[in-house]
Amino acid sequence: MPVGDPRSRTGSGSPLARLCALLTVLLLAGCAGLPKMDAQRLAALPSVRELTATPFFPQEAHHCGPAALATVLTAAGFDTTPDKLAPMVYLPARQGSLPLDMLGGARRTGAFAVRLEPGLEALFEQVAAGTPVVILQNLGLSWYPMWHYAVVVGFDLTADEVILRSGREARQLLPLATFSKTWDRSGRWAMVAVRPGEVPASATHDSYAEGAIALERLGRLDDAHRAYVAGLSRWPGDLTLAIGAGNTAYAKGDLAAAESAFRTAARANPESDAALNNLAHVLAERGDLAAALATAEAAVALDGPNRSVAEKTLAEIRARRKPPATR
């Protein structure tokens, strides 16, 4: 069932709005053409895939956001319900849920949540890998939008159909052309939620790093650390992920893991004064002052954007290496 606009109030619950949306969908189904997709990426997909074990939460009035989010979180192994999620993601004044709140609600529940790239290929790759995807549709008109969250749980490329958990339908079959049109009108917004330490099949580097950083800022250090480390398996030596792994390990008091992560960052990114500075700091805390001094000097010598911080670290290490004054 369509619900209110997640970005602005629309009053979409009226019979007229529902009728407009229905007529629009029917028109789209009759005239819309199939969207163009990357043939190489499609060739790597199965022709049919359906995640039949994905749970279903029938949508209550205006609660498609909590229902869709509960669907993917429960599928990922989190114990939650639409009622538990509603206080985090549902805005009564707008009769809907904002996309950013959907991501935030998933992260506060303990999931690793990322927005996907805006392409059907990414949706299908994620479903093929076994992960359902939350999508945002506009089921109305461009001048009378009806925003609606649903969950993609399958596709049939031979029949040109998408399979959804949507509203009160546990298995909605939608023509690919119609689905694409309603999804286009939302800006092709889509997200996935998995357990920290899992790397979504179609996640991009930037969206993945953003998701890990968000967990760190929420204070979920264990989850963020797992996400950073897992990300390095997909993007070896990446500076953002390696620094994040080191920072979260340090914050948890695991100096050995922090040193290892900062060494990885410095080795793969020799021009990074931040990686060298952080490594020098940890080496000093672990008592290896000779190595810390050499590393801090190297960080300052780079004359990079973090020079002032590197100089402070170097001064602190030099002060610790001075022999105690004698009388």
N, C-alpha and C positions, 0 to 999 in steps of 0.2 A: 504494500500500500504506500503510495507517495506520501511524503511528509513535508514539513516546512523547510524553507530555504535555510541551509546552514550558514549562510552569509548575511541574509537580510530577511525580514519577516515578509511572508507572502500570503498567508491565509490560505494555504493550499489544501486544507482539509475539506473545502466546500464541494458539493456535488458537481457544480459547474467546472471547478478546477479538475476534478477527477475525469469528467467527461472530455474536457479539452485534451487532457493527457492521453486518454484512450484513443481519441480521434487522431492525435498526432502520431502515436505509435503505429496505428493502422496505416496511415498515409506513408510513414517511413518504410514500413514493411513492403509496401507496394511499389515504391519508386526508388528507394536507395540502392546504389550499387555496392558490390563487394569492395571493401577497402584493400588497398595495395599493401602487401607484406613482403618482407625479405625472404626470397625463395630459399636461400642457403640456410637461414635459421629455421624455416618451416620444414626443410628436408630432414633436419635433425630431430623433429618431433614425431611422436606417434600420431597416427591419423585420428585416433579416438582415445580420450582419457577422461575418467570421471572418478572423483574422490568420494565414493559412496559412503565412507565411514564418517564424513564430516557431519558434525551435529547440526541440529536445526532448532532455532529459537523463533517461534512465530512473533512477528512484530506487533507490539501494542501501538496505540495511537501516538504518532510523531516520534516513535522510538526506534526507527530503523538503524540509527547510529549505534546505540547500545546493543541491539540485537545482532547486527553484523559483526561488531567487535567481539562480542561474546562467542560468536561462532568460530572465528579464527583463533582466539585465545584458548578456547576449550580444545580445539583441534591440536593446538601446540602443547597441550598438557597442563594448562593453568585452570585452577578450580575457580570459576567465576560464572556470573549470570548477567543478563541485561540489567536486572535491578541493582546489582552491586556496582555496575559500571555507570549507570545513569547519572549519579551525582558528579562523576568526573568528566563526563563528555556531553551531557544533555543540557542545553540552555533553554529554560522555559520561556524566557522573553522572546526567543527567536524560533521556538518550536522546532528545534533541530540541533545538530551537532556540527561544530566547526572541524574541518580537516585537521588542523593543528591539534585540537583537543583529542581527536581520535588517536593520533600518534602519541600524544602525551599520556593519555589514559592507558594505552598498551604498555608504555614504558614504566609508568608508576605501578602497574600490576606485576612487573618483573620481566616483561618480554623485551626482546630486541626488535624494534619496529622501524621500518624504513619505507620511504616512498619509492615506488618503482618508476623506471623511465616510462614515458607516455607512448607505449607501443603495444599492439596486440601480441607481438612476438614475446615481449617480456611477460605478459599475463600467462600465455600458454606455456612458456618455459617454466614458470613457477609452478603452475598446476601439474605439468608433466613431472616435476621433481617431487610432487607430493604435498605442496603447500597451497591451501586456498587463499584467495586474494580478495580483499575488500576494495570495491570500486564505488565511485560516485557517479550517478547519472543525472541528467536533466530529462525527466519524462514529459515535460511540457513544451512550451514554445520559447523562443529566444526572448520575447517580450513578456512572457508569463511563465517563468521557470517553476518547475516542481522538482526539487532536489530529493534524491533518494539514494541511500546506501544499500548495496547488495553484495553478495559474496560469489565470486566465480569459483565453481567447484569442478568444472569440466568443459570439454569442447569436443565437437565432432567435425573435423575438417572435411570429411566426405559429404556430410549433410549441410555444411556451412551453418552450424548452430553452436551457441554458447549455453552452458548449463549453469543456472544460478540457484542459490538460496536467496529468496527475495520476498519481502513482505510476509504474507501468510502462505506462500507457495514453497514447499520443501524442495521442489524440483521444477524450476521454470525453464522451459526450452525457448530460447529467443534466437531468431534468425541473426546471423552474424552481422549482416548489413544494418539491421535495426539496432542491435546492441552497439555497434560502432558509432552510429549516429547519436544515440543518447549519451554515450560516453564522451564523444567529441565535445558535446555541449557543456561538459563539466571541466573541460581542459584536460581530459584523460587522466584524472586523479586516481591513483591506486596505491595501496599499501599492503605490506605483509608483516606478520608478527610471528617470530620464532623464538626458540629458547636462546639465551646468550651463549655464544660458542658455536652456533650454527651460522653459516654464511648463505643467505638467500641466493638461489641459483642465478637470478637475473639482476641482482643488486649492482649498481655502479659504485665505483670507488668513492665518489663524493657523498652519495646518499648513505653508504655504509659508514664512512667516517663520521658523518653527521649524527647517525644513530648511536654510535659508540660514545661520542662526546656528550650527547644528551644524557646518556645513562650516568656518565661521570659527574655531570653537573647536578643530577638528581641525588648524588651521594651514594649511588649503587655501585660501590667500588669493585666488589667481586664480579658483578655482572659486566661492568665496563671492561675490567681487565680480561675476562674471558673473551669478550667481543674483540678487543684490540689484538689479542694473541691469535684468535681464529682468523681475523682479517689478514694477518701477515702470511697466512698460508695461501691466500689468494693473491695478495700483492706483496711479495717478499721484499723486505728492506724499505717499505714505504715509510717516509719520515713521520707523517702524522700518526700513523698507527704504532710505530715503534716508540715514539716519544710518549704517546698515550699509555702504552703498555708499561713503560718505565715509570711514568708519573703515578699510575694507579698502584703499581707494585710498591713504590716508595711510600705512598700514602698509607698502605696497609702494613708497612714495617718490614716488607720482604726486600732487604737490601740486595741480596744475591740475585733475585729476579730482576730488580731494577737495574743493577749493573749489566746484566746480560742484555736487557732490552736496549739500554743506551749504547752499549757496544755495537749492537746490531744497527742502530740508527746511525752511529758515527762511521761505521765501516761502509755502509751503503750510501751515505751522504757526507762525504769528507768535507764538503763546503759548509756544513751546518755548524755554526758556532753554538747553537742551542744544544745540539746533541753532545758536543764535546764538553760544554759547560756542565750539563747535568751529569755526565759521566765523571767529570772531575769531582764534583760535589759528593757523589756517592762513594767514589774511591777514598776520599778524605774521611768520610764517616766510617768507612770500613777499616781505616787505619793504614792504608797504603798511601802514605803522604808523598813518597817519591813519584809514584805513577800519577797521583793526583796533581802534583805540581807541573809535571811535563804536559799533562792533558790540558790543564788550565792555561798554561802558556800558549799552547797550540790554539786554543779557543780565542784568546786575545789577539794572536797573530793574524787570524782570519779577518779581523777588522770588519765584522759583520754587523747585522742589525741589533744584536744583543751584546755589543761590546761592553757597555757599561756594567751589565750584569756579570759578564765574564771577568772584568777587571776586579769587581768586588769579590768574586769567588777566588780569584788568584791571590788577592791581598789577604783573605782569610786563611788560605792554605799556607802562605808564607809566614803569617803570624804564628800558626800552629807549629811550623818547623823550626822556629827560632829556639835556641837553647835557653833554658831559664836563666835569668840574671843571677850572678853570684856576688856575694859581698866580700 
